[in-house]
Amino acid sequence: MTATVKVDTREALLDAAEVLFASSGPHGASLAAITKHAGQRNGGAIHYHFGGRDGLLAAVLDRHEAVLDEVRMNALIELRRSGSPSVESLVRVAVESLAGRLDSASGRSFLIIQRDRFIESAGLWEFRSASMRLLAAEAQAIIGDRIAPDELAERMQLVIQLVIHRLADRSRHETAGTSTPRSLVIETLVSAAAAVLGAGLVENR
């Protein structure tokens, strides 16, 4: 098998996995169905290229998160140049970067897969993305000890759920066609998420 064929097979499997993971859930789509959807006859292709379902799912997420990491890091650099970031400005970077995935069918599938992963995690969500871990850490540093750690963790989980679920819903709406401006969704999410994280901070200074 030549290097070109290997790359083409790998990309075909990733494309197929995105579609089927989004439609049937990360653990609902069978590997056989993904292999068939990718136009591959070798039943062991997924294990050969990714080591199995978990490796395939990780690769699907990584192809998007690599782009997101670059976008967020560039945005964070600009924030720091313009002054001290605020909780709201950090939330905006997170929301706008994710909303950018709505521009393609592949990105919309990614958002739906993320929503399903959050549901399967039973709320015990951990960021895979280095840039999201950094944004969260910066927000926590701004908040400091004005919110108890357990309450802050609960607020973070609520914000993650809010953003992921709304953008996953939006991805389906954009696929079907919608008249609601995307900018309205983004601004509402930023305002709501910043309000959840920052509630009571002024009073507690």
Secondary structure as UniProt FT lines:
FT   HELIX           3..24
FT   TURN            26..28
FT   HELIX           31..37
FT   TURN            38..39
FT   TURN            43..44
FT   HELIX           45..50
FT   HELIX           53..82
FT   HELIX           87..99
FT   HELIX           100..103
FT   HELIX           105..120
FT   TURN            121..123
FT   HELIX           130..143
FT   TURN            144..145
FT   HELIX           149..176
FT   HELIX           182..198
FT   TURN            199..200
FT   HELIX           201..204
//
